[in-house]
Amino acid sequence: MAFIEPFRAWHYNDYLSERIAELTASISETKFKQPETALYAQPFHSFHLASPVDVPPFENVDRRLKNWKIDKVIKQEALPTIFPYEQTYQLPNSENFVKQKGFIVLIKIEEWQNKVVLPHEKTFAEAVQFRTEILKNTYLHTSPTHGLYQDNELQLEPYLEESLQVPFYEVVDEQGTQHKLSKIQDWNVIRLFKEVLNPLQVIIADGHHRYESSIRFMQHCKAQNPQHTGNEAYNYHLIYLTNSIQNPLGLLPTHRLLKNLTNFSATDFLAKVAQYFEIENLSSPNVLVEKPFEKAWAFGLVLPDEKAYYLKLRKEAFDKEALTWQAPFSLRNLDIAILHRFLIEKVANLHEGNQFEHLDFAQYSEDCIRKVRSREVQVAILTHKVPLQEIFDVCQSGYLMPQKATYFFPKVLSGLLFATVLENEFYPIYLPR
């Protein structure tokens, strides 16, 4: 059962609210640190808490947070609140605007095996450890995970609509997405939200590293607390929940980029590819933009010196591999799983222990081609987006897709709200239920 609670959010003080667009951005879990150096030039940008560049030592971010509180850079809500959140966006190559509505709350942390909160993809241990250390030193959640639930009766939507008529934040991000945030503080309405979510499962759409770091943090605090009850503040995680029945989900592909491969040879790489795939030469990498390859088990490949190819996995290669592949067919049949099993593991010889330093990701084929041309990366592998139903199927199977299998668009802005799990600042567990 999914237990949610309102919370007393920290957010930017009034004198900074007019500059909220300059202080917020969507966060990436791909690397320890964000590459957008211009954002860090803003002394109060949320990334200084969410993805600080001056750690370790992690005491630096703890000191910064305490100073922000003392200097009233951020302030705390007086009342526990549910925060309705709306995003209005356009998908790439579409002229239509789409609205996605949900709400930001705290959710009681459940370990994966309890099957209350379900993951669909693996994580990088290094990124989880980084986030866990930030939590240990700040007791602050800085960026909501995005979770999906299914309520066929749409019981909460009227309350979200009404609240969002009076937003306290409205901001347009650099990708043109409009973000609105409002408040619900009526305890009768809050009780309804809790009752609706209570019997449901939640599927993590985006933010697996953040949620897993909360599990690790909870385990750390539990081990140090002989009086642990399960109701302590550290048992809660910041999450943005959307109803998958009502909201159209923006899904984009997550292409793979290979970098820092030792003794890399494009000729040798292609020879290894030929052991498993049928290969079609292309006149230019631009063909992959103009005419994406949409067949199952098929990919685009970009190598240095303007070399590009269509790849199609040979059925005999799949059948042979299936004899030793310990995973359900719902996972083995996925393009993203095929890509990792054959191109990442067998051809590039990258496995879970060494992938973090050699893998990067991009959502747009143009970016992939540009990075190979500029020699930022050595190989680009273009794939398809994973359909939502296949994500649900994998969640229920108990298996996981490879890291960064999906890209949900738009991202939640980091910095609109911060959630404390310090006991003396934490309200929800003391409210009537």
N, C-alpha and C positions, 0 to 999 in steps of 0.2 A: 504494500500500500504506500502511496506517495503522500508524505506528510509535508505540507507547505506552511509557511508562516510569513506574516508581514514583518517588516523590519524598519528600524530607525536608520535610514540611510545617511551617510555622509555625502555631501555634494558641494560643489563650488559655492562660495559665498556670493552674495548679491552683486558685489562690485566687480566680480569676474564673470558673472553669468552672461553678460552681453558679449563676452569674447569666447563663448563656449565652443564655437567652431574651431578656434585656434588651439584649444586645449584638449580636444578629443580626437580619437582616430580608432579604426578597427585594429585589433592586435593580431599578430601572427605567432603561431607556436612552432613554426618551422625551425627557427634559430633561437639561441639564447637572447639575442639583442636585435632590436629593430634597426634596419639600415637607414631610416629616414632621419639623417642627422639634423636637418632643418627643424624638425619637431622638437628635438632636445634643446635647441637654442631658446625655446620658450621656457623660462625658469619654473613655471607652474604647470607644464604639460603633464597630462595624466600618465604618460609613459615613464616619467621619473619614478612613479610608484609601480606601474603595471609591468614594465620591462626595463628596469634601470640599467644603465651602462657602466655604473661605477661599483658593481658587485661581481664577485666577492671583494671585500667582506660585506656580508649582508646587513651588518649593523648600520651601514650608510643609509639604506632605504628606511630603516626603523627611525634613525635620527631625523631624516627628512620628513617623515610622516608626523612625528611629534612636533616638529617646527611648524608644519603647515597647520596643525591644530592650534598651537599657541598663537600663531600670527593670524588666525582666522582666514586662512586661504580656503579652508573647507569648513563647513558647519554641519551639525547633525540635526536631522528632523526631530521634532519634539514628540511625535506620535508614531507608533508602528503603522506602516503604510504598505499597501500593494500599489505597484507602479505600472499602470497600463502603458504600453509602448507600441507605437505604430511606425512602420517604415513604408514609404512610398517610393517605388524604384522602377527602373527600366532594365530589362535583361539586355545583354549585348545583341545588336542587330534587330532590336524590336522597337517599334514606335509607341507601344502601349505602356501605360503606367499601371503598376500593380501595387495593391496595398496588402501589407501583412500586419496583423494585429495580434498582440499577446500581452503578457504582463511579467514583470520582474518581481521575484519573491526570493525567500530562502527556502530551500528544500532540505529535509533531513537526509543526511548522507547514508546511502545504502551500499554495501559492498556488492561487487558485480554478481557474486554467486546467489544473492538473494532475489535476483531477477525483478527488482522493483524499478531500478534505473538500468537501462540496457545500453551497452556500447555497440558500435558496429565496426570499429576499426582499431588497429593496434596503435600504440604510442611509442615515442622515442624516450628511452629511460633518462637520457641526459636532460631533455626538456622538462620531464616530470620532476626530476630532482631539483632543477632550477626553481620551478614554481613552489615546490614544497619548502625550500629554504626561505623564499620570500614570505610565505605564510607563517613559518616558525618565528620569523623576526618581526612581523608587522601585525599578525592576527587580523589581516584585512584582505577581503576579496575585492579585486579591482576591475574584473571583467566578467560579465555573466557568461556561463555556458548557455548554449541554445538547446532546449529540450522540446520534444514533440509529444503531445498526448492526443488521444482520440475521444472526443465527446460528440456523438452523433446528434444530440439534442441541442447543441449550441447554447447551453444554459448561461454561459458567462458573457457571450458576445454583446448583449444589450448594455451591460454595465460598462464594458470597455468602450463601446461607442459613446455612451453618455459622458463618461469621464474625459475622453479625449477631445471633447468639444471645448475643454478649458485646459489646454496644456500649460505646463510651467516651463518646459523647454521645447523649442522648435529650432532645429539646426539642419542645414544641408551640408553633407560631406563632400569631399573632393571628387567622388564618383557620381555626384548628382542625386544621391538618395536623401530624401527628407525624413528626418527622425523627429517624432513627437513623443513627449513623456508627460504623463499626468499622475494624479494621486487618487487613491481610494482609501479613506480612513474610517468609513462607516463600519462598525463592528458586525452588524447584521449581514452586510454584503461580504465582508471578509470571511465570515463563517460559511457562507454559501460557497465561496471559492474553495475553501478547505474541504468541504463536504464533496464537492464535485470531483476534486483531484484525488481524494483519499483512496478510492478503489482502483485507480488506474495505474498502468505502467507508463514510464517516461523513457523515450528513446533519445539518446544523445545525438543531436545533429552536428553540432560544432562545439569544440572545446573539450575534447576527451582528455587532453593533458591537464587542463584546469581541474576537471572533476577527479581525475586519478590522483592529482596532487592533494586534493582535499581529503581523499581516503587515507593517503599516507600521513597527512597532518593529523587527522583524527586518531589514527593508530598510535602516532607518536605521543599525543596528549593523553590518550587513554592509558598508555603504558606508564606515564608519569603521575597518574592520578589514581591512588588506591580507592578513592571514593566515587569513582566513575559511575554515573547513573544512566547515561545515554541522552540526557536532556541538556547537557552543557552546551555552551555557545559553539564550541569547536565541532559539534556534530552537524553543523549546518553549512550549506553551500549556496552561493549566489547563482541564480538561474533565470533565464528568459524562457517562458513557456508559451508555445503557440499550438493551436488546435489544428492538427493536420487535416481534419475533415473540412475546415473552413478556409484555411489559408493556402493559396498557391505558393509552392516552395520553389525558389529559384535554385536550380542545380546546374552547376557548370562542371566540365571535365577538369581533372587535375593531371596535367601532363607531367612527365618525368624528365628531369635534367640530370645528367651525370657529369661530375666534375672531379678534378684532382685524381684521376685514375693514373696509376704509375705505368710507365712504359706503354702508353696508349698508342695503338695503331688502328686507324680507321679500316684498313684492309683486313687486319686480323679480326677486328670486331665483326665486320660484315661476314667474314668466313664462318665465324661461330654462329651468327644469326642464321646462316644458310643451313645449318644442321637441323633446324627446327621449323623454319618458315619458308614459304614460297616468297620470292622477292621480285618486285616489279620496279625497274628504274624509272625515275621521273626526270623530266627535263629541267626542273627547278624546284627548290623548296616551296616557292610560292604556290605551286599546284596544291599543296596540302591546305592552304588557306582557301583557295578558290573551289576546291573539290575535295572536301574531307572524306576519308574512307570510313564508311558507316557499317560495313559488314561485321558480323560477330567474329571474335578472335582475330581482329585485324587492327593494324596500327600504322601510323606514319613514323618514319625514321629520318632524322636529319643528322648528317655528319659534316665535318669541316669541308671546306672547298666546294660549297654549293652542291653537295651530294645529298640526294633525297630519294626515298623509296616508300612504296607500299609493302607492308608485310602481312601475310596470312598464315596462321599456324597450320601446319600439316596435321590432318586427323590422326595419322599413324603416330606422330609425336605425342599428341594428347593421349591416345589410347595406351601407349607404352608408359607414360608418366602416371596415368591413373592407377596403375597397379600398385604403386607405392605412395600415392598422394593421400594422406590421412585427413580427408575433409569431405563434407557432404557435397553432393553434386551441385546444390544451389550456390556453393562458394566456388568450386572448381570450374564451373561454367562461366563465371564472371570474367569479363575482359580484363578488369584490373588485377584479378588474381592470376590470370594467364600471363599478363605483362610481367608481374613480379616473379612468378615461378620460372619463366623461361628467359626473359630478357635481363632482369635484374640479377637473379640468382645464378642461372646457368651460364649466360653469355658474359655478363659483367663481373660475375663471381663476387657479388655483394650479398651479404647475409645480415641478419638482424644485428649482429655484433659490430659490423663496420659500415652500415648504411648511412648513419647520421652525417658523417663527414663527406660523403660522396653524392648524396641525393639532394636535389632542390626541386622546386615545384613551380608551375605556372598555369594560369587558366586560359591564356590566349595563345593560339598557335603563332601569331606574329611575334610575340615576345620570345617564344622558343627559338624561332629562326634567327631573330636578331642576336640572341645570346650565343648561338653557335657561330654565327658570322663574326662576332666580335671576340671570339675565343674565351668568353667568360665561362662557358661550359664546353665539354667535348662532344656530348651526344644529347639529342632531344628525342624523346619518344612520345608521340602524340596518341591520345586515346579518346574514348567516349565518356560521357557522364554516366554515372550509375543510376538507373531508374529507381524511384522511391520504393516501389514494391520489392525490388531486389534487396534494398537496404533492410526493409522490414523482415524479409525472409531470412537474411543472414542473422539478424538480431535474435530471432526465435530459434535458430539452429544451435546457438551456443558457441559458434565459431566467430572469428573476426576477420575482416578484410585487412589488407596491408595498410600501413600508416598513410595518412593523407589520401585515402581512397576517394573521398567526396569533398566537394566545395559548395557549401550552401551560401547563396547570395540573396540579400545583402548580409553583411556582417553586423553584429551589434557593436555600437560605439563604446569603446573603453573610455571611462572617465565621466560618463553621465552620472553614475552612482557608484559609491563604494560601500561595502558592507562589512562592518566590524564583527568580530567574534570574540571581543574582549568582554568578559562577564559583566564588568561595571558599566558597559555601554550597550548591553544587549537586552532587548525587551521581550521578544515574542513569547518565550516559554513561561513568562509570568502572567500572561493575559488569560482571561477566562476562555474556556474551550467550548 
